[in-house]
């Protein structure tokens, strides 16, 4: 498996979070009730039926060991308090755990070692592992609806909008019945941009709360943008005159790089929406384009959530692409729900083709959400992994807020200082991993460690599209942007 798969899995999860988070209650009344009752806790196990380079005996030994291992994750939102946690279990006993409690101004991370840390950016577990979380794209629709009145009031102080009663089609959302157009000159846009960035950044920070390094990259980018030529905002309104989306086209530059920028999207609660960002270079073939789309169909005793996403990046002649197609069905009968469907992700990264398939078969009833997810990965046309993930999710009682009295306060520290301070947790974490590996049969352990040492994911970029061994795309494509007005997307 390529390490790049981490990023593509993040893309998949991000899309799921974006649309499932926005439509959770409509798609699954049972899951919404579980989430409202306390902490949602999910326990997962894994078994393989095929695994590249593993003999039948080695695979049987690996599965015997995996049968003893479970990963447990949990999440809860209560007002301004957000709680999440993870634990590794062997034979039902906890080997390691970390609990992360986010408040408005701080994050507290408590480890099973008894140590705790307060941070103002990344949580201590992310600092320790070097791996950031997943952006919470489910916050985007509400963020836009929240900031739209302030944004357009600000634009209105610069230029009077032109109103049009024309309809605009937005994929999977209700059609916009009208729009207001704000057309700004280069001078006007550059003058007002610092105030626009100030409005946008708090909402972006909330979306990227789990990925603070990505947020810092975005912050640096937005604060350094310069605009040339005419820029245009279109404020899409529904039939009641309420905000439902926008389009931005214009010219923007960071340093010497210039990009054509088109941002287009809209969302209708309980129905679906569409979002796209296109950044082709004005000169040369470099390109970054990302699209997300989702649709919720609520029928009598059956709800269907359809998701798709595309990613295309061309940088210095290398073309990387990814496409996601997913359908999740929920058949409701009384108090029980039956989930089925399929999600398929195709990638071509650095010329290497891969395909991932997920097929859930889950039941939600009085015992919680439980069942299996069939997994398969292909490299080119060859199946390299096939297995089943077991899932058991339930609502548990909410724990009281953790006290921060004895926690080490790392707020105000540089990222390097904060990372150095949490390194004392590395020894027990490494010890836990060694103990887990020691429990694995020798043949399977040798096969697994050999595969990990030799697979190219060890040296590939870790996160797509923003972080990892490549610097952020928003910074690493040597300078970035410039936008000239483009034809609207349908």
C-alpha positions in Angstrom: 0.0 0.0 0.0 1.3 3.4 -0.8 1.4 5.9 2.0 -0.4 8.2 -0.4 -3.4 6.0 0.4 -3.6 7.8 3.8 -4.4 11.1 1.9 -6.9 9.5 -0.4 -8.6 7.8 2.6 -8.7 11.3 4.2 -10.4 12.5 1.0 -13.0 9.8 1.3 -13.6 10.4 5.0 -13.7 14.2 4.5 -16.4 13.9 1.9 -18.3 11.5 4.1 -18.0 13.9 7.0 -19.1 16.8 4.8 -22.3 15.3 3.6 -23.1 12.8 6.3 -22.6 15.4 9.0 -24.9 17.8 7.2 -27.6 15.2 6.5 -27.2 12.8 9.5 -30.6 13.2 11.0 -32.4 13.0 7.6 -30.4 9.9 6.4 -30.4 8.0 9.7 -32.7 9.0 12.6 -31.2 6.2 14.6 -27.6 7.4 14.3 -28.7 10.9 15.1 -30.4 9.7 18.3 -27.3 7.7 19.3 -25.1 10.8 18.8 -27.5 12.9 20.9 -27.6 10.5 23.8 -23.9 10.8 24.7 -20.5 9.8 23.4 -20.6 7.8 20.2 -18.1 5.0 20.5 -17.0 2.7 17.7 -15.0 -0.5 18.1 -13.4 -2.0 15.0 -11.6 -5.2 14.1 -10.0 -6.5 10.9 -9.5 -9.8 9.1 -7.9 -10.6 5.7 -8.9 -13.2 3.2 -6.1 -12.1 0.8 -2.9 -10.2 1.4 -0.1 -9.7 -1.1 3.0 -11.9 -0.3 1.4 -13.7 2.6 1.2 -17.5 2.4 -1.9 -19.3 3.7 -0.1 -20.2 7.0 1.2 -16.6 7.5 -2.2 -15.2 6.7 -3.9 -17.5 9.2 -1.3 -16.5 11.8 -1.9 -12.8 11.1 -5.7 -13.2 11.4 -5.3 -15.0 14.7 -3.4 -12.1 16.0 -5.8 -9.5 14.5 -8.7 -11.4 16.2 -7.2 -10.3 19.5 -6.7 -6.7 18.5 -9.3 -3.9 18.4 -9.3 -0.2 17.8 -11.8 1.9 19.7 -12.6 5.5 18.8 -15.1 7.9 20.3 -16.6 11.3 19.6 -19.0 13.8 21.2 -20.1 17.4 20.7 -21.7 19.2 23.6 -22.0 23.0 23.1 -18.5 24.4 22.8 -16.9 21.2 24.2 -15.8 18.5 21.7 -14.5 15.2 22.9 -12.7 12.5 20.9 -10.6 9.6 21.9 -8.8 6.5 20.6 -7.6 3.3 22.3 -5.8 0.1 21.2 -7.0 -3.1 22.9 -5.4 -6.6 23.1 -7.7 -9.4 24.3 -10.1 -6.7 25.6 -7.5 -5.0 27.7 -6.5 -1.4 26.9 -2.8 -1.1 25.7 -2.9 2.6 25.0 -5.4 5.4 25.0 -5.6 9.1 24.4 -8.5 11.4 25.1 -8.8 14.9 23.4 -11.0 17.6 24.8 -11.4 20.7 22.7 -12.8 23.9 24.1 -13.2 27.3 22.5 -9.7 28.5 23.4 -7.7 25.4 24.2 -7.2 21.7 23.6 -6.5 19.2 26.5 -5.0 15.8 25.6 -4.8 13.1 28.3 -2.8 9.9 27.8 -3.1 6.6 29.5 0.3 7.3 31.0 -1.4 9.8 33.3 0.2 12.8 31.6 -1.9 15.6 30.1 -1.1 18.6 27.9 -2.8 21.8 27.0 -2.3 23.2 23.5 -3.7 26.0 21.5 -3.1 24.4 18.1 -2.6 20.7 17.3 -3.6 18.3 20.0 -0.7 16.5 21.8 -1.4 13.1 20.0 -1.0 14.8 16.6 2.2 16.5 17.8 3.5 13.1 18.9 2.6 11.1 15.8 3.3 13.9 13.3 0.0 13.0 11.6 -2.8 15.6 11.6 -6.5 14.8 11.7 -9.1 15.2 9.0 -10.7 18.6 8.2 -14.3 18.8 9.3 -15.9 19.7 6.0 -19.3 19.1 7.5 -19.0 22.6 8.9 -18.7 24.3 5.6 -22.4 24.9 4.8 -23.2 26.3 8.2 -20.0 28.4 8.1 -21.0 30.0 4.8 -24.6 30.7 5.9 -23.1 32.3 9.0 -20.6 34.5 7.4 -22.6 35.5 4.2 -24.5 38.4 5.7 -21.3 40.0 7.1 -19.3 39.3 3.8 -21.9 40.9 1.5 -22.5 43.8 3.8 -18.8 44.5 3.6 -18.8 44.2 -0.2 -21.9 46.5 -0.3 -19.8 49.3 1.2 -17.5 49.0 -1.7 -19.8 48.5 -4.6 -23.6 48.5 -5.0 -24.7 45.0 -6.1 -26.6 44.3 -9.3 -29.7 42.1 -8.8 -30.8 39.5 -11.3 -33.9 37.3 -11.1 -32.3 34.7 -13.4 -32.2 31.0 -12.3 -28.9 29.3 -11.7 -28.6 25.5 -11.6 -26.5 24.1 -8.7 -26.0 20.3 -8.9 -28.0 18.4 -6.3 -29.2 21.6 -4.6 -32.4 23.5 -5.3 -32.0 26.0 -8.2 -31.1 29.5 -7.2 -34.0 31.8 -8.1 -31.9 35.0 -8.1 -28.4 36.4 -7.5 -26.7 39.6 -6.6 -23.4 40.5 -8.4 -20.6 42.5 -6.8 -18.0 43.5 -9.4 -14.8 45.0 -7.9 -11.9 46.6 -9.6 -8.3 45.5 -8.9 -7.8 48.5 -6.5 -11.1 47.9 -4.7 -10.5 44.2 -4.3 -7.0 44.6 -2.8 -8.3 47.4 -0.5 -11.1 45.3 0.9 -9.4 41.9 0.9 -7.7 42.2 4.3 -11.2 42.7 5.9 -12.6 39.7 3.8 -9.8 37.5 5.0 -10.5 38.5 8.6 -14.1 37.4 8.1 -13.1 34.1 6.5 -10.2 32.9 8.7 -12.2 32.1 11.9 -14.6 29.9 9.9 -11.7 28.3 8.1 -9.9 27.7 11.4 -13.0 25.9 12.7 -13.1 23.6 9.7 -9.3 23.0 10.0 -9.3 22.6 13.8 -7.9 19.1 13.5 -5.3 20.2 11.0 -3.6 23.3 12.5 -0.6 23.1 10.1 -2.9 23.2 7.1 -4.7 26.2 8.7 -1.4 28.1 9.1 -0.6 27.4 5.4 -4.1 28.7 4.4 -3.7 31.7 6.7 -0.4 32.6 5.1 -1.8 32.1 1.7 -4.9 34.2 2.1 -3.0 37.0 3.9 -0.4 37.2 1.0 -2.8 37.2 -1.9 -2.8 40.1 -4.4 -5.5 40.6 -7.0 -5.2 41.9 -10.5 -8.0 42.7 -12.9 -11.7 42.6 -12.2 -13.1 40.3 -9.5 -16.7 39.2 -9.3 -18.8 37.7 -6.5 -22.2 36.2 -7.2 -24.5 35.7 -4.2 -27.0 33.0 -5.0 -30.4 33.3 -3.3 -33.3 30.8 -3.0 -36.9 31.7 -3.7 -37.2 33.2 -0.2 -34.2 35.4 -0.7 -32.1 33.4 1.6 -28.4 32.7 0.9 -27.7 29.3 -0.6 -24.3 29.6 -2.4 -21.8 31.7 -4.3 -19.4 32.0 -7.2 -16.2 33.9 -7.2 -14.1 34.6 -10.3 -11.1 36.9 -10.6 -7.4 37.2 -10.7 -5.2 36.4 -7.7 -1.5 36.0 -7.3 0.9 34.9 -4.6 4.4 35.9 -5.4 5.2 35.3 -9.0 2.8 32.5 -9.6 -0.6 33.3 -11.2 -3.7 31.3 -11.2 -7.2 31.5 -12.6 -9.5 30.9 -9.7 -13.1 29.8 -9.8 -15.0 28.9 -6.7 -18.5 27.7 -7.2 -21.0 26.0 -4.9 -24.3 25.8 -3.2 -26.2 23.7 -0.6 -29.8 23.0 0.2 -30.3 21.5 3.7 -31.9 18.0 3.6 -31.2 17.7 -0.1 -27.6 18.1 -1.1 -25.1 20.4 -2.8 -22.0 20.9 -4.9 -18.7 22.6 -4.3 -15.8 23.1 -6.7 -12.5 24.9 -6.7 -10.5 25.3 -9.9 -6.9 26.8 -10.0 -5.3 26.5 -13.4 -2.1 28.4 -14.0 -2.3 31.4 -16.3 0.9 30.2 -17.9 2.0 26.6 -18.2 0.1 23.4 -17.5 0.0 23.4 -13.7 -3.5 22.8 -12.3 -5.3 22.0 -9.1 -9.0 21.2 -9.2 -11.2 19.6 -6.5 -15.0 18.9 -6.6 -17.4 17.5 -4.0 -21.0 16.7 -4.6 -23.6 14.9 -2.5 -27.3 14.2 -2.8 -29.8 12.9 -0.2 -33.0 11.2 -1.3 -35.5 10.6 1.4 -38.2 8.0 0.4 -40.8 6.0 2.2 -38.7 3.6 4.4 -35.6 4.1 2.3 -33.0 6.9 2.3 -30.2 7.1 -0.2 -27.0 9.2 0.2 -25.0 9.6 -3.0 -21.5 11.1 -2.9 -18.8 11.8 -5.5 -15.5 13.7 -5.5 -12.7 14.4 -7.9 -9.2 15.6 -7.4 -6.8 16.6 -10.2 -3.4 18.0 -9.8 -0.7 18.7 -12.5 2.6 20.0 -11.2 5.7 20.2 -13.3 4.4 17.7 -15.8 3.2 15.1 -13.3 -0.5 14.5 -13.3 -2.2 13.0 -10.2 -5.9 12.2 -10.1 -8.5 10.6 -7.9 -12.2 10.0 -8.2 -14.7 8.8 -5.6 -18.1 7.4 -6.2 -20.2 6.3 -3.2 -23.8 5.3 -2.5 -25.1 4.5 0.9 -28.6 3.0 1.3 -30.6 3.0 4.5 -33.7 0.8 4.6 -35.8 1.6 7.7 -38.3 -0.9 9.2 -39.7 0.1 12.6 -36.9 1.0 14.9 -34.3 -0.9 12.8 -32.2 0.4 10.0 -30.2 -1.7 7.4 -27.3 0.0 5.7 -25.8 -1.2 2.4 -24.0 0.3 -0.6 -20.6 0.7 -2.1 -17.8 3.3 -2.2 -15.1 3.1 -4.8 -12.0 5.3 -5.0 -9.7 5.2 -8.0 -6.3 7.0 -7.9 -3.4 7.6 -10.2 -0.5 9.0 -8.2 2.9 9.3 -9.7 1.8 7.0 -12.5 0.7 4.3 -10.1 -2.9 3.2 -10.4 -4.8 1.9 -7.4 -8.4 1.1 -6.6 -10.1 0.8 -3.2 -13.6 -0.6 -2.6 -15.7 -0.5 0.5 -19.0 -2.4 0.8 -20.9 -1.9 4.1 -23.5 -4.4 5.5 -24.5 -2.8 8.8 -27.6 -2.9 11.0 -28.7 -0.2 13.4 -31.1 -1.4 16.2 -31.5 -1.3 19.9 -28.0 -2.9 20.2 -26.4 0.0 18.3 -24.8 0.0 14.8 -23.1 -3.2 14.0 -22.0 -5.4 11.1 -19.2 -5.6 8.6 -17.5 -3.6 5.8 -15.9 -5.6 3.0 -12.6 -4.0 1.9 -10.5 -4.5 -1.2 -7.5 -2.9 -2.7 -6.0 -3.3 -6.2 -2.7 -2.1 -7.5 -3.2 -1.9 -11.2 -5.3 -4.9 -12.1 -4.0 -7.1 -9.3 -5.8 -7.6 -6.0 -3.3 -6.9 -3.2 -5.6 -6.9 -0.2 -9.0 -8.2 0.6 -10.7 -8.4 4.0 -13.5 -7.5 6.3 -13.8 -4.8 9.0 -16.2 -5.5 11.8 -17.9 -2.5 13.3 -19.7 -2.1 16.6 -20.9 1.4 17.5 -23.0 2.4 20.6 -23.7 5.5 22.7 -22.1 5.6 26.1 -22.6 8.0 29.0 -20.9 11.4 28.6 -17.9 11.8 30.9 -17.5 15.0 32.9 -15.0 17.6 31.7 -11.4 16.8 32.4 -9.6 19.0 34.9 -6.5 20.7 33.5 -4.8 21.4 36.9 -1.9 19.0 36.4 -1.6 19.3 32.6 1.6 20.7 31.1 0.6 24.0 29.4 2.1 24.3 25.9 0.1 27.3 24.7 2.3 29.9 23.2 5.1 27.5 22.4 6.5 27.1 19.0 5.5 23.9 17.1 9.1 22.6 17.7 9.0 23.3 21.4 5.5 21.7 21.7 6.6 18.6 19.8 9.7 18.3 22.0 7.6 18.5 25.2 5.4 15.6 24.3 8.2 13.2 23.3 8.1 11.6 26.7 5.0 9.9 25.5 6.9 8.2 22.7 8.6 5.6 24.8 5.3 4.1 26.2 3.7 4.3 22.8 6.7 2.5 21.2 6.6 -0.1 24.0 2.9 -0.7 23.3 3.6 -1.3 19.6 6.5 -3.7 20.4 4.3 -5.6 22.9 1.6 -5.9 20.2 4.1 -7.2 17.7 5.6 -9.6 20.2 2.2 -11.2 20.5 2.2 -11.9 16.7 3.4 -15.2 15.4 7.0 -15.0 14.2 6.2 -15.9 10.5 3.4 -13.4 10.2 5.6 -10.7 12.0 8.4 -11.3 9.6 6.1 -11.0 6.6 4.5 -7.9 7.9 7.7 -6.0 8.8 9.2 -7.1 5.5 6.2 -5.7 3.6 6.3 -2.4 5.6 10.1 -2.0 5.0 9.8 -2.5 1.3 6.5 -0.9 0.3 6.9 2.5 -1.3 4.4 4.0 1.0 7.2 4.3 3.5 8.8 7.1 1.4 5.8 8.6 -0.3 4.1 11.9 0.7 1.9 11.4 3.7 -1.1 13.7 3.2 -3.0 14.9 0.2 -3.7 17.6 -0.7 -2.0 19.8 1.9 0.7 18.5 4.2 3.4 15.9 4.6 6.8 15.5 3.1 5.7 17.7 0.2 4.9 21.1 1.6 1.4 22.3 1.4 0.1 22.5 -2.1 -1.0 26.0 -1.3 2.7 26.8 -0.8 4.7 24.2 -2.7 3.6 24.8 -6.2 6.2 27.5 -6.2 4.1 30.5 -6.0 0.5 30.0 -6.7 -2.5 31.7 -8.0 -4.0 34.2 -10.4 -7.4 34.3 -11.5 -9.2 35.6 -14.5 -12.9 35.5 -14.9 -14.3 32.3 -16.3 -17.6 31.0 -17.5 -19.8 29.9 -14.7 -20.1 26.2 -13.9 -23.5 24.8 -14.4 
